[in-house]
Structure formats: C-alpha cells, structure tokens
Amino acid sequence: MNSNDLMNGGSGAEQVQVENDPQTGQIAPEQRRDLRSTKSVLRLALLLLVVFGLILVLGYIPRFRIKEAIAKAAKRQQNAVPVVAVTAAVRSKSSAQLSLPGSTAAQVEAPIYARASGYVAKRLVDIGDHVKAGQLLAIVDAPDLDQQVDQGRASLQQSESVLHQVQAQAKLASVTWERYKVLVARGVLSKQDGDTQEANYNVSLANVRAAEDTVNANRANLRRLVELQSYERVLAPFAGVVITRNIDVGSLISSFGGGLGGGVNTAGTGSVTIPVTGSATLGAEMFRIARLDHLRVFVSVPESSAQYVVVGQTVDLTFDSVPGKTFQGKVVRTAHAIDSTTRTMLTEIQVENRDGKLMSGTFATVTFNNIRALPPVIVPGDTIITHANGTSVALVRNNSVHLQPVVLGRDYGAQTEIREGLQEGDLVIVNPGDTAREGATVTARILADTQVPDADSGGKDKAIKTRNSASPGQSSGE
C-alpha cells in the first residue's frame, strides 16, 4: 500500500482508509463503492440537519413574535383605563299604573238569627232567591212563647182588676176621712179617730200607686213577649239575595243561633243527608242576605304608593269570573294609616253591579292610574347594588366611580324607580363588577339604546362626556 487518503465527512466524521491497486495504481472498485456510499450518507445527514434547522427557525420565530405581542397587549391592558357600560337615569312617566290584587264583598251583608226558640214551621226562600225588604223568609212555631204571651195577658188583666179594687177602696177611705174631719171638728169624735181615718186614706192611696205600677210592669212584660212572638215570622231586613241557608222545615231553632243539627233532610231522600250552605253545626244564622247591586273591593296599597291614592279616584277592575271585560270603580274610603305589619294601606273601592254579573268573594285585579307631578327617576334593575348597608348604584362622574346610596321605589322588573339619591341625567354603571370601586378611574361608554337628556347623540359604543365632567371621556376599542 503506497498512500493513505484521509477523507473527513465533517466534524466528528468517521475516517475512511483508501488503498490503491498495486498494479494499476488506482483505487480498487470495492473501495470506490464504499467511498460513494459514505459520501451519500454524509450528504443525507447534512441535508437533514439543514431541514431541521429551517423548521426550528421558521417555527420559533413566529411563536416568539406572538408571545411578545401578547405580553405587550397584556401590559397595555394592565395600564389601560377600564371601559364600563353606563346608562342615564331618566324620569319615569307622569302617569303610572299600579295593579294590585283585591277581594270583593257585598255592599251590605247581614246574618239572620232567630229570636224565638222553636221549630221551623215554614221555609219560604232558599239560596239564590232575591228578596224584598220585609219579605217573609220563614215561620217558627214556638208554643212555649205563645203560652207566655197568654200568661202575660192574664197577668195584666189580673193586675188591672186589682187596681180597680184598690181605687174603690181609696175612694171609700177618702169619703170616710172627709166625714171624720167634720165630726172631729164639732167634737163628736175624738182626734184619735180622725187620725186613724186619715192614715187609712193615705194607705189606700199608696195601694193605688202600687197597683198602677204592677199594671205598668205587666203591660211592659206583655209588650216584650208580643215583640218576641213577632220574631216567629222571620223577615228580610233589606232587599238582597239569600246567600246562605242553615235551616229547613222541622229544624229546631235556638234563640242563640241557627238550626241545631248537621244537615238538612229533604223528604224523599231517605237516609241521605243534604248538607246546608252554612255551618249549622255551630248554631250559626238561619239565613244570610247580601245586597249585591254594588260591590266593595278591598285592596292593600303599598306604602310607597299610598300617597297617590285619594278618595274619589277612578280605577279599573278586572275579574277572573268575567274575562275580557273591564269595570270602572271609585275609591270611596281609605284607612289613612299604614299597617305596621304589612306596610300597606287598606283601601275600599265600590263598583256597580246592577246587572248581577259580579259575585261577592271573587278575586279582582285593581289598576290605579296615578298622575304624579314630579315622577321619580328610573334606572335598569341590573344597576342596583345590594349590600349590608343598604342599596346603592355606581355613578360615573369626572371619569371616576362614586358609589351613591339610593332609596328604591316601585320595582317594574326590568326597571326600578329611585325615590332618593339620583338626579335625572346621572350616569350609572350597568352590571357593575370589580371595577365599580369608590374612586376608580374608568371610561364611560353609553349603551346604544340609552336616551340621555341634553346629550349629544353619537354612534354605537361612542364614549361620551359624563355628567358634571370637566374632560371628555376617551373612546377605546376592544
């Protein structure tokens, strides 16, 4: 072997020993093939290294730039003034409607009790019957009371007879005393005899007065019994409708209540007991009559709206029993006081019911149409902040946040009235979050559908000048 050629395929490459052919002085074919194979491997390795380097460079640089841009954006966001959505407090309408539930009652309603104890001889009306004032409703058979009346008449006649007797005796005593006075004056009779006759005359006069008092007492007792006897005829005290019946023919009536028994047995029903319309088991009234040409509707008005309800005010009423129709009513009286438990004022409304379409005891919806000289301001409900110290809203003034305590009024759901704490045109933050801190610097962005009094109209999401602001708000994009 004459020469050694060291061929390097790059740093750290394997050294290849090449030998020349002794006869020809050239590289052997086997060596030539090995050398070609080694060069191919080195070229491939170098190509792969270049490709990997390009991939690394092309992938890392964009990612690095993106990270750098994100970091710069985060830094700008951290240093930027937060943008908050605001809306303006505006005046609510001067005419506001207030709908409240109410319960109806008859204008006049009276229970009819028995004043005479006995049995029902006749029952002339039933539930739903229209009756007139003084109409006969039932007849009670009270034999004990009838006998007491007869006894009272006899006692009166007896006392009158006694009165006539003592009056005659008094007249005789008077004549005798007159005679004795003459005889005593002439000395025929002693003075003692004259005094005796005078005393007898005075006693007879006292007997007459006692007999007269007895006659008057018996006459008054007879009048009482006759008056009680008149209650055997149960009469309607006024014109109306019978809404309750607790008795039937044969029912035992007590002067302390209604029929005694748990129900009414009707002829022909056998052992079936038909329940009465009232509570007969409690000794309740015989009948109950209601006057329904006018109905009374009772409503509990909240404290915040009580000042707007006045006597004579017209209201609208709707009833579930008469769907699709609105009735007109009038406020006739109020309690003029707030219930300390419910914080409401009881109000009575009257509505005409001459056609009888409305029924007492039904549910009613009463709508008040209030006219307010200075209606309160109104803000969206999602601007209210509730905390332990009460309620407040986040105002934006001079690009600074101020937590303003407020007093709430009526709640309309999506909007809420503010009775105290806000003025018309104040800008309040909608959905206040962590940025709604006292004194925080913000940029106000008015909502597109917000109407601000005396404010320049701008495009959607345009930053505006806040109320009492010295410098304009800055607009910023997302």
ABEGO torsion letter per residue (X at the ends): XABBBBBBAEBGBBBBBBBBBAAAGBBBAAAAAAAAAAAAAAAAAAAAAAAAAAAAAAAAAAAAAAAAAAAAAAAAAAABBBBBBBBBBBBBBABBBBBBBBBBBBABBBBBBBABBEBBABBABBBGBBBBBGBBABBBBBAAAAAAAAAAAAAAAAAAAAAAAAAAAAAAAAAAAAAAAAAAAAGABBAAAAAAAAAAAAAAAAAAAAAAAAAAAAAAAAAAAAAAAAAABBBBABBBBBABBABBBGBBBBAABBBBEABBBBBGAEABBBBBABBAAAGBBABBBBBAABBBBBBBBBAAAAAABBBGBBBBBBBAABBGBBBBBBBABBAGBBBAAAGBBBBBBBBBAAAGABBBGBBBBBBBBBBBABBBBBBBAAABBBBAAEBBBBBBBGGBBBBBBBBBBBBAGABBBBABGBBBGBBBBBGBBAABBBGBBBBBBBBAABBBBGBBBBBBGBBBBBBGBABBBBBBBX
